[in-house]
Amino acid sequence: MIVDFGPGAEFISDGLAHTGRFKALYFKEETAISAITTENYTGNTLAGETFPADSMIYGIFTSVTLTSGACIAYRI
């Protein structure tokens, strides 16, 4: 039996820019975003926002930089 887990994910816990194509960001602990690039969001930026532990946002994200905390970025 072969199990396909899809394109995988990237664990982010530092302040470096992480690039790729991500469909969801899961925040495993309280996490602040310092910079983020999206393809399908309008309105105000998510940069500077803090997300509570055990929360998730969906979209098409191409770059994520954290101020603090940690997240799992699920690849498209």
N, CA, C and O atoms as a GROMACS GRO file, in nm:
protein
  304
    1MET      N    1   0.084  -0.117   0.000
    1MET     CA    2   0.000   0.000   0.000
    1MET      C    3   0.089   0.124   0.000
    1MET      O    4   0.179   0.136   0.083
    2ILE      N    5   0.063   0.216  -0.093
    2ILE     CA    6   0.138   0.341  -0.102
    2ILE      C    7   0.049   0.454  -0.052
    2ILE      O    8  -0.065   0.469  -0.096
    3VAL      N    9   0.103   0.532   0.040
    3VAL     CA   10   0.030   0.645   0.095
    3VAL      C   11   0.093   0.772   0.040
    3VAL      O   12   0.213   0.795   0.056
    4ASP      N   13   0.011   0.856  -0.025
    4ASP     CA   14   0.060   0.981  -0.081
    4ASP      C   15   0.018   1.095   0.012
    4ASP      O   16  -0.101   1.121   0.028
    5PHE      N   17   0.115   1.162   0.073
    5PHE     CA   18   0.086   1.271   0.164
    5PHE      C   19   0.090   1.408   0.093
    5PHE      O   20   0.093   1.511   0.160
    6GLY      N   21   0.090   1.408  -0.039
    6GLY     CA   22   0.089   1.533  -0.113
    6GLY      C   23   0.223   1.603  -0.109
    6GLY      O   24   0.326   1.540  -0.083
    7PRO      N   25   0.222   1.733  -0.135
    7PRO     CA   26   0.348   1.807  -0.146
    7PRO      C   27   0.419   1.836  -0.013
    7PRO      O   28   0.532   1.883  -0.015
    8GLY      N   29   0.356   1.810   0.099
    8GLY     CA   30   0.424   1.825   0.227
    8GLY      C   31   0.408   1.961   0.290
    8GLY      O   32   0.316   2.036   0.258
    9ALA      N   33   0.498   1.992   0.382
    9ALA     CA   34   0.489   2.116   0.460
    9ALA      C   35   0.628   2.160   0.500
    9ALA      O   36   0.726   2.086   0.487
   10GLU      N   37   0.635   2.283   0.551
   10GLU     CA   38   0.760   2.339   0.602
   10GLU      C   39   0.736   2.393   0.742
   10GLU      O   40   0.643   2.471   0.763
   11PHE      N   41   0.819   2.353   0.835
   11PHE     CA   42   0.810   2.405   0.972
   11PHE      C   43   0.892   2.534   0.979
   11PHE      O   44   1.008   2.536   0.940
   12ILE      N   45   0.830   2.642   1.028
   12ILE     CA   46   0.896   2.773   1.036
   12ILE      C   47   0.898   2.818   1.181
   12ILE      O   48   0.793   2.830   1.244
   13SER      N   49   1.017   2.844   1.234
   13SER     CA   50   1.028   2.890   1.373
   13SER      C   51   1.139   2.994   1.388
   13SER      O   52   1.187   3.017   1.499
   14ASP      N   53   1.179   3.057   1.278
   14ASP     CA   54   1.283   3.158   1.285
   14ASP      C   55   1.234   3.288   1.222
   14ASP      O   56   1.118   3.297   1.180
   15GLY      N   57   1.318   3.387   1.214
   15GLY     CA   58   1.280   3.517   1.160
   15GLY      C   59   1.324   3.538   1.016
   15GLY      O   60   1.329   3.652   0.969
   16LEU      N   61   1.356   3.430   0.945
   16LEU     CA   62   1.397   3.439   0.805
   16LEU      C   63   1.275   3.433   0.713
   16LEU      O   64   1.171   3.381   0.752
   17ALA      N   65   1.288   3.486   0.593
   17ALA     CA   66   1.181   3.476   0.493
   17ALA      C   67   1.179   3.335   0.437
   17ALA      O   68   1.282   3.283   0.394
   18HIS      N   69   1.062   3.273   0.436
   18HIS     CA   70   1.044   3.140   0.379
   18HIS      C   71   0.955   3.155   0.257
   18HIS      O   72   0.844   3.207   0.267
   19THR      N   73   1.004   3.109   0.142
   19THR     CA   74   0.930   3.126   0.018
   19THR      C   75   0.887   2.991  -0.038
   19THR      O   76   0.946   2.888  -0.008
   20GLY      N   77   0.784   2.995  -0.119
   20GLY     CA   78   0.727   2.877  -0.181
   20GLY      C   79   0.582   2.908  -0.216
   20GLY      O   80   0.544   3.025  -0.229
   21ARG      N   81   0.503   2.806  -0.232
   21ARG     CA   82   0.358   2.822  -0.252
   21ARG      C   83   0.290   2.740  -0.145
   21ARG      O   84   0.294   2.617  -0.146
   22PHE      N   85   0.228   2.810  -0.053
   22PHE     CA   86   0.165   2.747   0.063
   22PHE      C   87   0.014   2.773   0.059
   22PHE      O   88  -0.030   2.882   0.024
   23LYS      N   89  -0.065   2.671   0.095
   23LYS     CA   90  -0.212   2.684   0.094
   23LYS      C   91  -0.270   2.710   0.232
   23LYS      O   92  -0.386   2.753   0.242
   24ALA      N   93  -0.194   2.686   0.337
   24ALA     CA   94  -0.245   2.707   0.472
   24ALA      C   95  -0.126   2.727   0.566
   24ALA      O   96  -0.018   2.671   0.547
   25LEU      N   97  -0.151   2.808   0.669
   25LEU     CA   98  -0.053   2.828   0.775
   25LEU      C   99  -0.118   2.789   0.907
   25LEU      O  100  -0.219   2.847   0.947
   26TYR      N  101  -0.059   2.691   0.974
   26TYR     CA  102  -0.108   2.646   1.104
   26TYR      C  103  -0.014   2.700   1.211
   26TYR      O  104   0.107   2.673   1.207
   27PHE      N  105  -0.068   2.777   1.305
   27PHE     CA  106   0.011   2.837   1.411
   27PHE      C  107   0.005   2.748   1.534
   27PHE      O  108  -0.097   2.742   1.603
   28LYS      N  109   0.114   2.678   1.563
   28LYS     CA  110   0.116   2.582   1.674
   28LYS      C  111   0.128   2.650   1.810
   28LYS      O  112   0.098   2.589   1.912
   29GLU      N  113   0.172   2.775   1.811
   29GLU     CA  114   0.180   2.856   1.932
   29GLU      C  115   0.148   2.999   1.892
   29GLU      O  116   0.140   3.029   1.772
   30GLU      N  117   0.130   3.088   1.988
   30GLU     CA  118   0.102   3.226   1.952
   30GLU      C  119   0.215   3.277   1.862
   30GLU      O  120   0.332   3.267   1.896
   31THR      N  121   0.177   3.332   1.745
   31THR     CA  122   0.274   3.365   1.643
   31THR      C  123   0.246   3.502   1.583
   31THR      O  124   0.132   3.533   1.550
   32ALA      N  125   0.351   3.583   1.571
   32ALA     CA  126   0.340   3.714   1.508
   32ALA      C  127   0.408   3.709   1.371
   32ALA      O  128   0.518   3.656   1.357
   33ILE      N  129   0.342   3.766   1.271
   33ILE     CA  130   0.395   3.772   1.135
   33ILE      C  131   0.454   3.910   1.112
   33ILE      O  132   0.389   4.011   1.136
   34SER      N  133   0.580   3.914   1.064
   34SER     CA  134   0.640   4.045   1.033
   34SER      C  135   0.624   4.080   0.887
   34SER      O  136   0.615   4.198   0.853
   35ALA      N  137   0.620   3.980   0.798
   35ALA     CA  138   0.600   4.004   0.655
   35ALA      C  139   0.534   3.883   0.593
   35ALA      O  140   0.562   3.769   0.630
   36ILE      N  141   0.445   3.908   0.497
   36ILE     CA  142   0.376   3.798   0.430
   36ILE      C  143   0.333   3.845   0.291
   36ILE      O  144   0.290   3.959   0.275
   37THR      N  145   0.346   3.758   0.193
   37THR     CA  146   0.303   3.787   0.056
   37THR      C  147   0.197   3.684   0.018
   37THR      O  148   0.218   3.564   0.033
   38THR      N  149   0.084   3.734  -0.031
   38THR     CA  150  -0.026   3.646  -0.072
   38THR      C  151  -0.064   3.674  -0.215
   38THR      O  152  -0.038   3.783  -0.267
   39GLU      N  153  -0.126   3.576  -0.279
   39GLU     CA  154  -0.174   3.593  -0.416
   39GLU      C  155  -0.323   3.620  -0.422
   39GLU      O  156  -0.373   3.670  -0.524
   40ASN      N  157  -0.396   3.589  -0.318
   40ASN     CA  158  -0.541   3.598  -0.329
   40ASN      C  159  -0.608   3.670  -0.212
   40ASN      O  160  -0.726   3.648  -0.185
   41TYR      N  161  -0.534   3.755  -0.142
   41TYR     CA  162  -0.593   3.835  -0.034
   41TYR      C  163  -0.607   3.979  -0.082
   41TYR      O  164  -0.523   4.029  -0.156
   42THR      N  165  -0.712   4.046  -0.039
   42THR     CA  166  -0.728   4.188  -0.064
   42THR      C  167  -0.748   4.258   0.070
   42THR      O  168  -0.767   4.192   0.173
   43GLY      N  169  -0.743   4.389   0.068
   43GLY     CA  170  -0.760   4.463   0.194
   43GLY      C  171  -0.627   4.484   0.263
   43GLY      O  172  -0.522   4.486   0.200
   44ASN      N  173  -0.634   4.500   0.392
   44ASN     CA  174  -0.515   4.528   0.473
   44ASN      C  175  -0.424   4.405   0.480
   44ASN      O  176  -0.468   4.292   0.461
   45THR      N  177  -0.298   4.431   0.506
   45THR     CA  178  -0.199   4.324   0.514
   45THR      C  179  -0.212   4.245   0.645
   45THR      O  180  -0.264   4.296   0.745
   46LEU      N  181  -0.164   4.124   0.642
   46LEU     CA  182  -0.157   4.041   0.763
   46LEU      C  183  -0.027   4.065   0.839
   46LEU      O  184  -0.012   4.018   0.952
   47ALA      N  185   0.067   4.139   0.778
   47ALA     CA  186   0.193   4.170   0.846
   47ALA      C  187   0.163   4.252   0.971
   47ALA      O  188   0.084   4.347   0.968
   48GLY      N  189   0.225   4.214   1.080
   48GLY     CA  190   0.203   4.281   1.208
   48GLY      C  191   0.094   4.216   1.291
   48GLY      O  192   0.074   4.253   1.407
   49GLU      N  193   0.024   4.120   1.234
   49GLU     CA  194  -0.083   4.050   1.308
   49GLU      C  195  -0.024   3.937   1.392
   49GLU      O  196   0.079   3.878   1.358
   50THR      N  197  -0.091   3.909   1.504
   50THR     CA  198  -0.055   3.797   1.590
   50THR      C  199  -0.171   3.699   1.591
   50THR      O  200  -0.286   3.738   1.610
   51PHE      N  201  -0.139   3.573   1.570
   51PHE     CA  202  -0.240   3.468   1.566
   51PHE      C  203  -0.228   3.379   1.689
   51PHE      O  204  -0.117   3.347   1.732
   52PRO      N  205  -0.340   3.339   1.747
   52PRO     CA  206  -0.335   3.256   1.867
   52PRO      C  207  -0.288   3.114   1.837
   52PRO      O  208  -0.295   3.067   1.723
   53ALA      N  209  -0.242   3.048   1.939
   53ALA     CA  210  -0.202   2.907   1.925
   53ALA      C  211  -0.318   2.824   1.874
   53ALA      O  212  -0.434   2.851   1.906
   54ASP      N  213  -0.285   2.723   1.795
   54ASP     CA  214  -0.383   2.627   1.743
   54ASP      C  215  -0.484   2.693   1.650
   54ASP      O  216  -0.602   2.660   1.652
   55SER      N  217  -0.436   2.787   1.568
   55SER     CA  218  -0.524   2.848   1.467
   55SER      C  219  -0.463   2.829   1.329
   55SER      O  220  -0.345   2.798   1.316
   56MET      N  221  -0.546   2.847   1.225
   56MET     CA  222  -0.501   2.825   1.088
   56MET      C  223  -0.564   2.930   0.998
   56MET      O  224  -0.678   2.970   1.018
   57ILE      N  225  -0.487   2.975   0.897
   57ILE     CA  226  -0.542   3.060   0.793
   57ILE      C  227  -0.516   2.993   0.658
   57ILE      O  228  -0.418   2.920   0.642
   58TYR      N  229  -0.604   3.018   0.563
   58TYR     CA  230  -0.598   2.956   0.431
   58TYR      C  231  -0.581   3.063   0.325
   58TYR      O  232  -0.625   3.176   0.343
   59GLY      N  233  -0.518   3.028   0.215
   59GLY     CA  234  -0.499   3.119   0.103
   59GLY      C  235  -0.385   3.067   0.018
   59GLY      O  236  -0.346   2.951   0.029
   60ILE      N  237  -0.332   3.154  -0.066
   60ILE     CA  238  -0.212   3.122  -0.142
   60ILE      C  239  -0.104   3.219  -0.093
   60ILE      O  240  -0.108   3.338  -0.124
   61PHE      N  241  -0.010   3.166  -0.016
   61PHE     CA  242   0.097   3.244   0.044
   61PHE      C  243   0.228   3.209  -0.026
   61PHE      O  244   0.259   3.091  -0.046
   62THR      N  245   0.305   3.310  -0.065
   62THR     CA  246   0.431   3.285  -0.136
   62THR      C  247   0.555   3.324  -0.056
   62THR      O  248   0.666   3.288  -0.093
   63SER      N  249   0.536   3.395   0.054
   63SER     CA  250   0.648   3.429   0.142
   63SER      C  251   0.594   3.458   0.282
   63SER      O  252   0.492   3.526   0.297
   64VAL      N  253   0.662   3.405   0.382
   64VAL     CA  254   0.621   3.424   0.521
   64VAL      C  255   0.746   3.451   0.605
   64VAL      O  256   0.844   3.377   0.597
   65THR      N  257   0.741   3.557   0.687
   65THR     CA  258   0.848   3.587   0.781
   65THR      C  259   0.783   3.610   0.917
   65THR      O  260   0.689   3.688   0.930
   66LEU      N  261   0.833   3.541   1.019
   66LEU     CA  262   0.777   3.552   1.152
   66LEU      C  263   0.860   3.646   1.241
   66LEU      O  264   0.982   3.654   1.228
   67THR      N  265   0.790   3.715   1.329
   67THR     CA  266   0.856   3.793   1.434
   67THR      C  267   0.882   3.703   1.554
   67THR      O  268   0.988   3.710   1.616
   68SER      N  269   0.783   3.620   1.587
   68SER     CA  270   0.794   3.527   1.699
   68SER      C  271   0.698   3.412   1.676
   68SER      O  272   0.610   3.419   1.591
   69GLY      N  273   0.718   3.306   1.752
   69GLY     CA  274   0.630   3.190   1.743
   69GLY      C  275   0.677   3.089   1.640
   69GLY      O  276   0.794   3.088   1.601
   70ALA      N  277   0.583   3.005   1.596
   70ALA     CA  278   0.615   2.899   1.501
   70ALA      C  279   0.490   2.860   1.425
   70ALA      O  280   0.379   2.867   1.477
   71CYS      N  281   0.510   2.818   1.300
   71CYS     CA  282   0.396   2.771   1.220
   71CYS      C  283   0.440   2.659   1.129
   71CYS      O  284   0.559   2.637   1.105
   72ILE      N  285   0.342   2.588   1.078
   72ILE     CA  286   0.364   2.487   0.975
   72ILE      C  287   0.297   2.542   0.850
   72ILE      O  288   0.178   2.572   0.850
   73ALA      N  289   0.375   2.556   0.743
   73ALA     CA  290   0.326   2.607   0.615
   73ALA      C  291   0.304   2.488   0.522
   73ALA      O  292   0.400   2.420   0.484
   74TYR      N  293   0.180   2.463   0.484
   74TYR     CA  294   0.144   2.349   0.400
   74TYR      C  295   0.156   2.388   0.253
   74TYR      O  296   0.093   2.484   0.208
   75ARG      N  297   0.236   2.314   0.180
   75ARG     CA  298   0.263   2.341   0.038
   75ARG      C  299   0.143   2.305  -0.051
   75ARG      O  300   0.064   2.215  -0.022
   76ILE      N  301   0.134   2.379  -0.159
   76ILE     CA  302   0.034   2.348  -0.262
   76ILE      C  303   0.092   2.241  -0.352
   76ILE      O  304   0.027   2.198  -0.447
   0.00000   0.00000   0.00000
